[in-house]
Every structure is written in structure tokens, then in C-alpha cells.
Amino acid sequence: MPHLDPEELSLHAMYGDWLDEEGRKHLASCDTCTAEYTTLRRTVDAMKTTPDSSSLVVPGPHVWGAIHQELGLSEAARKDPLDSAQGTEEGFTGPSEPVQPQEPPADFESIKKRPRGWQRPGIWLAVAAAGALAIAGATLWNINQAATPLARAELSPLAQHSATGSATVLESRDGARTLEVKLSKDEAQGYQEVWLIGPDLTRLISLGIMDSDSGTFPLPADLNLADFPIVDVSDEPLDGNPGHSSVSIVRGSLSS
């Protein structure tokens, strides 16, 4: 059986009972379709979730403007749906009830029997709307989860490089720490990799690849930054070697 039709997966994620027996068997055995369905389902679940919004701040109209432009929505949808909350001094209190996805149409069973493709515009508009809600919710949630800076390093260029930058350790409200790295430019001939290095320059921890001039990397919960205070961004060749290339673009030491 070929992969499931994307529209059918969307409907199954929204309503939970769209696929026939053959489709359900395929979904249970196909990793590709399962991954796509899981992504769609997360979007639907995000619509049903009401986070603690007691200290959220209403995003400016530019946020909805960017969503509107990215999704190519009509002029009728240009008005910011949070416009009524703008200007409140106490912040956005959010809806009192979780947003629920649209109920299945009354002739649900007859619609399931129609040829594939008929529902494409409506379904993708519904998925786009769900995505817009998820983006807006994520924006509000991120505002609420403001992190506290713990340490910072000024990153200076090494050898033949000229890039500069900064690295900041941030702690969120739940205690999780991240390292936020920003560079003035990407000078890697291969790819950039971010490291924490011990004072003796022999112990290294790779935090991951940075594919632009900035990136944010989670830090291990049990990591003592005093043991690895040096932040290093290296230029790594595509040679399959997981070790440090010994070519550093920038480096600096964290201090609180």
C-alpha cells in the first residue's frame, strides 16, 4: 500500500476516526506516515492546551502580521485576533477554556467516502489555522518563560579569523540551562561546532553544530561550568571525525 494521503492524515489527526481499517493498519506499520501523523497530532493537541497565562504579555500586532504573511491568509483575516487584549496593563489573561478543534461535519461518514483531494483547500486552511494558533501560543509561552543570565563570555577571534561574538548561559524558570551563542559572521570552511573546554585545554564537551551565526544549546543538568569555563567555536571539516579539528574560530571564558 502507498503512503497515506496527507489530507486523510490531517483529518485523522483532527477527528481521530477518519481512516478505514486498511489505512489504520498501514499507519501502525509505516514509520514515515506515523511521523507525519505525530507532527499533525501535536498541532491539534497544542490547540487543546491552556497554559498558565497569568503573567503572559500580549504580543504586538507585528507578530500576527508575520503569521498572516507567512501563511498567505486573506484580507478578511488580517485583523489581529488578540487585538481586544492590546493595551491591558495587567497583561494577557488568555482564554478561560482550551481552544477545541472544529467538530466533525454532520455528514462525516458520507464525506469519508468522497474521492481524495476534494477537501484539500479546506483541510490545509484548517491545518494552517492550527499552526497559526500554535505559533501564537509558543510566542506567548516563550515570553512567559523569560530566562535569567548566569554567565557570559566575550568571544574573540583566533588565528586567521576575524569573527567576534558572545556566549551567554541562561537559566529558565524550571532550572534548565542553555548556552546562547552569537557571532558577527560564519567563517567556517566546513561547519561550526560549539564546545565547552576545561582550563587545561584537554577536556572538551561538544554541545552541537551551529549552522548559522547564532544558536542555543542545552547544557547537561549535572555540568559544573567551573570545570568547563571556556566556550569555543571550531571549524570542522566533513571528515567524519567527531573530535575537535584544532581550528578554532572564536574562544572566550565564561564569567558571572
ABEGO torsion letter per residue (X at the ends): XBBBBAAAAAAAAAAGAABBAAAAAAAAABAAAAAAAAAAAAAAAAAABBBBAAABBBBBAAAAAAAAAAAGBBAAAABBAAAAABGBAAEBAEBABBBBBBBBBAAAAAAAABBBGAAAAAAAAAAAAAAAAAAAAAAAAAAAABBBBABBBBBBBBEABABBEBBBBBBBAAGBBBBBBBBABBABABBBBBBBBBAAGABBBBAEBBABABBBBBBBAABBAAABABBBBBBBBBAGBABBAGBBABBBBBBX
